Amino acid sequence: MEVPDQATKKVIFAASVGTVFEWYEFTLYGALAAVIALNFFSGLDPSTGFIFALLIFAVGFIMRPVGAVVFGRIGDKLGRKKTFMITVIIMGISTVIVGLLPTYNQIGIWAPLLLITMRMIQGLALGGEYGGAATYVAEHSTSKNRGLNTSWISATGTLGLLLAFAVIMISRWLTGDEFNEWGWRIPFLFSLLLLLFSIKIRKGMDESPAFKKMQKEKTLSKSPLRDTFLDPTNIKRLLIAFFGICGGMTCAYYIAVLYPTFFLTQILKVDPQIANSVVTISLIAGIPMFLFSGWLSDRIGRKKTLLIGFTLTALVIFPIFKGVAYFANPSMVASLEKTPIYLNLPTEEKCSFMFNPTGTRQFTKPCDLAKQALANSGLSYTTVQDANISNVSITVGNTHIENFQVGEEGYKETIAKITTNLKENLAANNIPTEANADEFRKGPVIALLIVLVWCGLFTLTPVAPALLEMFPAKIRYTSMSFPYHFASGWVGGLLPTIAFAISIQTGNIYFGLWYPVCWIVLSLFVCLIFFKETKNVDINK
């Protein structure tokens, strides 16, 4: 494996330090989704509040393609360096502000509105970051080491994820029971130090050779947006990049990096500190694989490396998450095999699709009330619909729970009452509603998550060089950023929200995994058929 020279190391470090910083800030929302739900959506029931918190997390991702267009245009017209500085400052300031926001109990609806605003600003900035960093490093690299050099950006982005988990764990330890009340602010305020460090490093950056060359020859694009989105040849490139590379990549990577935390804490009811620790260890173990898969893409090509990653990830997702459930909460898995849970419905009973992005809808049908109680328990169940059933009921062992009606106490209180009743019946049948820390088998869980991370990285690291090599230099920043961030925002960014909602709706904790699997399989076939190898392309043209 070729080691970068000193000049290239400086380029990689300068480009990557902002990526560490920005991924640190962006990760905080995913890792603290449950705490954010408590502080900013306290007027909602637990499941709806958590889904709303995930949507706030997703809002930043949804804004990323907008940022890709805005800052991509700036990067193609004014240069990579200036764009770097703008994005990192915007990201830093908006994150510090989040740490200072009052909660829902203090200012009501203004709290989530302000949070949404900050998330949108963060997503806008991040949309201009990764494409610029990858372009900057690639334009300082040769075709023999472009995959390896750009893999450092992805690897250091993971360091940002790890730093976020580490600061959260330390903050939990320092503040103890008060973390949910005010300790959660510490990780956001800590970003001020990262902002100052990033600005200092990036001030010493020089412009990329390819951009200097275009400036000298006066070949810069006069309208990067027109050349990107209205040129038929480039539109074809964009479609291949989105469906054949980025869509599957974001799902393969996020299902390995972001979703395990949600799965462990919200579905398996594992203690957040334990969940964050095993996810952190698996990500640390994955760092060498960033560099290996980047190096491999320089040897065998971007296409073959991508196909390996898509195939492996699609094959292992279901077995790995079932294995994680078995080793993380064995009592729950064993109890449900011995004593399955049934939701019994009359034939004419129609349940609502309980996706509530605004948090204002109330699902008052008997079927909906029963499903919300089951969702709050985090357990899988089987729906039985039969003409001989007259009333909605839940069966746990030999126990039947009925009377799912909104009482005089109100909707929210009724949900809480039904949930408590369900948990009492689960306990009577020896079905745990929380994971037992003593039964949690850390070694096997970490091993399974490492395999998932490794498979996902085979799809991630070839993406930057592949996209860079697909598009001409004069519109490279805009053209590579848009499909990457459109997929990251609208496909991968919504993954936790959609998967969690599907699992709740179907009553199967694994059913939501079909969302990433379908995207990965789609990208596998589009990449196989339409994507042409790019590793020997001259990127200065």
N, C-alpha and C positions, 0 to 999 in steps of 0.2 A: 504494500500500500504506500503510495507516494506521499511524502510529508510536504505540506506547503512551505514555500520559502518565507523569509521574514516579512517581506513586503506584503505578500498575500495573506499572511497571518494577521497583519494589522488591518487589512481590508475586511477580512472575515470577522474579526473582533468588533470593529467599528459598526459593521452592519448588523451583527448579531446581538449586541448589547441592548439595542432598542427592542429587539424581538423578545428577549428575556423579560424586559420590563413590561411590554404590552401584553404578553401572554400571562404574566403574573397577575396583572390587573383584571384581565378578562376571565381568568379562572376563578377568581374569588366568588363571582356570582354563582357559578355552577356548584362549587363546594359548599357555599353558604346558602343554598336555595331554601332549605328548611328554616333557617334562622331568619332569612329575609321575609319568608311567609309570615312568621310570628310577629315581626315588627312592622311590616308594611301592609299586610292583608289580614290583620287580626279579626276583622269582622266577618270572615268567611269560615266555612267548615274546613277541617284539616286537608282533605283531598283536593278540594277546589282551590284552597289557598296555596297548596304546593304546586298545582298545575299553573296557577297564575304566576307564581314565582319563577317557574320554568319558562313561562312565556316572556317574562321580563328579561330572563337570561337570553332567550331567543331573539328579543328585539334588537340587541346589539349585533347579533349575527345577521339579522335581516337587513340592517343598515350597511353591512359591509360591501355589497355590490355597488351601492350609491357612492360610498367612499372610494371604491376602486375606480369608478368613472371620474369622480371629481379630482382625486389626487393622481390618478393615472394620466389624465390630461396635463396636469401641472408637471408631472415628472417627465413626460415626453416633450413638453415645450420649454420648460425652464431648467430642467435637470434633476438628477436623482438626489443630490445632496440637500438642496433647499427643501425638497418634499419631505425627506427624512426628519428634518428639524421641526417642521410644522406638525407632522403627525404625532411625534413623541410628546411635544408640549401639550397638544390638545388632549391626548390620552391621559397624561399625568394630572392635569388640572381637574378634569372631570371626575377622576377617581378619588382624589383627595376630597372633593366636595361631597361625594357619596358618604364618606366617613363622618361628615358633619351634619347630614340631613336629619331633621326631626322625624319621629315615627308616626304611624297612623293614630296612635292614642293621643299624640300631642297636637297634630294639625289636621287629622282626618284624611279626606281624599287627596289633599295636596301632597301628602307624603309619597304615595305611589306615582302620582303625576310627575313630581320632581325626579323620582328615581328613574322613571321611563325616559325622561329628557336626558339625564346623564348617560343612560345606557345607549341611547341613540347617538349621542356625541362620541362615545367611546367606539361604537361600531363603525362610525364614519371614519374615525382616525385609523382604526386597524385595517380598514379596507384599502388604505393607501400605504400600509407598512410592509406587508410581506412581499408584495410584488416588487416594490422598490429595493428591498434588501436582496432578494434573489437576483434581480436584474443587475444590481451593483456588483455583487460577488461574481456572477457569471461573466460579466464583461471584463473582469480582471483575470479570468481563468482560460485555460486552453481546453480543447476538446478531450484531452486525455484525463483531465482531473475535474471537469465541470460538475459531474455528479457528486464526487467526494466533497468538493469545496462548498457546494450549495447545501449538502447534507448537514453541515455544521449549523446552518441557520435553523433547520428543523430541530436539530439536537438541542440547541440553546433555547429554542422555544419551549421544549420540554423541561429545561432547567427552570424556566419561568413558572411552569405548572408545579414543579417540585417545590420551588421557593414559596409559592402560594400555600401549598399544603403544609409546609414546615412552619410558616408564620402563623397559620391558623392553629396548628397543634400547640405551638408555644403560647399563643394567646389564650387558648382554652386552659392550658395548664396554669397560667398566671392568674386568670380571672375566675376559674372554677365555675361555680353555679351562676355567677353573674355574667358569663360569656354571652348568653342569649339576650341579656338586658343591655349591656353596653360594651362588653369585650369584643364583640364582632367588628367594632369600629377600628380597632387597632390595625388589622391587616390593610385596610383602605388608607389610613393615615400614613402607614409605613411607606407607601408608594411615593411620598414626597422625597425621600432620600434617593430612591431609584431614579426619579425624574432628574434631580440635580446631577447625579452621576452620568446619566445618559446624555444630557446636554453637554457636559464637559467632554465626553469622548467624541461625540459627533461633530463638535466644533472643529476638530482637527482633521476631518475627512476631506478628501479631494474628489473632484468629479471623475466619473468613469471614463476610460479611454474611448469607448464607442461613442458616448455622447459628445466628447470633445471633438472627435473626428467628424461627426455630423454637423456640429457647430462650425467647424473650420470649412467644411465643404458646402455648407449651407443646404443640407439635405434634410433638415428637420421637417417633420410633418406640420403643415399649416393648420390642419384640422384633425387631430388624432381621433376624435369621436366619429367624424364622418368616415375617415379611412378605416376605422375599426368596425363600425356597425352598418355601413352602406356598401362596402365593397363585397361583391358576391363570393370571391375567393376566400376572403377573410371570414365571412359569415360561416362558410363550410368549416373552416378551422375552428371557429368558436363552438360550433355544434359538436364536433368530434371531441374537443377539449372538455366540454361540459358533460356529455353523456358517456364518452368513452374513457375519461380519465378522472375528472374531479368529482362527479357524483358518487361513484363507487369509493373513491379514495376517502372522502370526508366521512362516509358511513363506516368504512373499515377502521379508520383512525379514531373517530369519536366513540365508537362502540367499545373500543379498547381503553380509551383514556378518560372519557367523561362519564359514560353510562354506568360503569361498575360502582361508582360512588352512590348514584341514585338507587341502583338495584340492591346494594347491600343495606343502605340506611332506610329506604322507604318501603321496600318490599320484604326484605328478609329481617328488617328491624334490628340490624346490627348497630352497636354503639358507634357514633360518628368518628370517635378517635381511633377505634380499631379499624374501621373502614378506610379512613384516610391513611393510616399507617401501611396497610397492605397494598393499597393503590400506589402509594409513594414508592415503596420498595420495588414494585413491579416496573414502575417507570424508570427508576434508577438502573435496574437490570437491563432495560431496553436501550439505554443510551449507546452502547457499543454497536447495536444493530443498526442505528441510524447511519453510522459511518460505513459499516460493512455493506449495507444495501445500496448506499450511494456509490461506493467503490465498485460494487457488482454491476451497477447500471453503466458504469464506464467501461466495463469489460464485456458484458454480454448484451448490452443495449437497454434502453428505457422500456421498450415494449415487453420483452421477455420478463423483466423484473416485475413490471406491473401485473402481468398475467399470473405469475407465481403468487403474488400477494393477493389478488382477487380470488383465485382458486382456493388457496389455503384458508383465507378468512371465512369465505362462504361455507366451507366444510366444517369449521371448528366452532362457530358461534353457538349453536344450540348445545352441543355436548359440553362446552366450557361453562356456560351459564347454569346448566343443570348440575354440573359438578360443583360449581361455586355454591349453589344452594345446599347441596348435600353436605359439604364440609363446613359451611358457615353457620347453618342452622339445622343440624341433623335431626333434632327432635321434631321440628316442624314438618320436615319431609317425611319422617317415619310415621308421625301422627296422622298426617293426611292420607298416607297409604292405608293405614289401619282404620281410620275413621274419616272417610271423605265427607265433604260439605256439599249440600245440595240446595239450590235455589229453585223452589217449586212454584210454577206459574200456571194459571188457567190458560186454556188455548187462546182465548180472546185477549189476554193481557199483552199490552204492547209497552215495552220499556223505551225510555228516551235515550238518545245518544248524549251522554253526560259530558260533553265537551263545553266548558264554560269559560271562554277566554276573558270575559269582562267581569266575571264573579258576581253578576247581578241576577242571574236566573236561579229559580228555585224549582227543584224537581220533587214534586209532591205526590206523584203516583205511588201506590204501594210497592210496585216493582222497583221504582227509582230509590225509594227510601231504603229498601232491603239491600240494593246494590251499593248504595253509599256506605252503609254499615259494613258490608263485606269488604269494600275498598279500603276503608279505614283500618281494617284488620290486617291487610296485606297478604291475604291467603287466597290460593286458588280454590275454585269451586266449580261444580257442574250444574248447568241449568237444565231443569226437567220441565217440559211444557206438555200438559196432558188434559184431555177433556174431562177426566174424572177428578181433577183438582179444582176446588171451588174458590179457594183463597190463596193469596200469596203467602208463602212461608219459607223459612230456612230450616233445614234439617241438619243437625249436628249429632251424629250417633243416633241415639234413641230420643233425642230432644227436638221438639218442634217449636219454633219461634214464630208467632203470628201477630196480628193487629198492627199492621204498618200503615198508620194514619197520623197526619199532623195533629198533635194535641193542642189544648188551650195554651200550653206554655210557649208555643211558637215553633217555627220551622227549625231553627238552629238547635234549640234545646231538644226538640224531638229526635233529631239525628244523633245528638250526644247520648240521649237516653237509650235509643235502640242499639247504638254501638256498645254502650256499657253492658246492656243485657246480652248482646252477642258474645262479648268477651267473657262474661261470667259463665256462659254455656260452654265456650271453648275451654275454659279452665276446668270445668267439671268433667270434660271429656279428655283431659290431659293434652290439649293442643295449645302450645305456647303462643302467646301474642308478642313476645319479645325474644330476641336471640339470647341464649345463655353464653356469656363470655367464656366460661370454663369449657364449654363444648366446642367453641370456635377453633377449628384446626388451621392455624395460620399458614403452616408450611404448604399443604396442598392448595389452599386458596391462592397464595402467592405464585406457586408454580403454574397454575392454570392461567392466571392473569398475565404472567410473563409470556406464555405461549401466544396468548391473544394479542399482546402488544407487539411481539416480534412479527406476527403475521401482518398486522396492520401497518407496520413500518415498511414492509416490502412494497406497499402501495403508496406510501407517503413520499419517501425520499426521491424516487425517480420523477415525481410530478414537476418540481421546479425546473430541472434541466429540460424536461420534455416540452413544457410550455414555452420556455424561453427560446428553444430551438425551432418551435413551430411558427413563430411570428417574426416579421421583419423588425429591425432595430428601431426604426422611426416611430413605430406604434407599439413597441414591445411592452412598455410599462402598462398601458391601458389594456391591451389585448390579452396579456397573460393574467392580469389582475382580475378582470371581470369574470371569466368562467370559474376561476379558483374561488373567488369570494361569493359569487352567486351560489355555487354549490355548497360552500362552507356555511353560508347564511340560510339559504332556503331548503337545503337538503340535510346537511349535517347539523346545523344549528337547531333545527326543529326536531332532531332525532329523540332527545330525551323526553320532550313534551308529547310527541306523537306516540312513541313506544309506551310511555307510561299510561296515556289515555286509552290506547288500544287494550293494554293489559287489564285495566279497570273495567272496560266495557265488556270484554269477553269472559272475564273471570279466570283468565289463565295468565299467570305471571310471566310466561315465556312467549306468549303470542305476539307481543309487541316487537319481538326480535325479527319477525318477518319483514318489517319495514327496511332495516338496513340490508338484510339478505337479498331482497328483491332489487335494490339499487346496485348492490355489488355484482349480482349476476348480470344485470343489464349492462353495466360498464365492461364486464368481462367480454361479452359478445361484441359490443360496439368497438372496443379496443382491438379485439382479435380481427375483426373484419375491415375496419376503416382506418385505424391509426397506422401510419407508416413510420418506421424507425427514423430517429432524428439525431442520434448521438454524434454523427460525423458532419453535421451541418455547420457551415461558417456563419456564426451569429453576428458578424460585423456587417453583413449585407442588409 
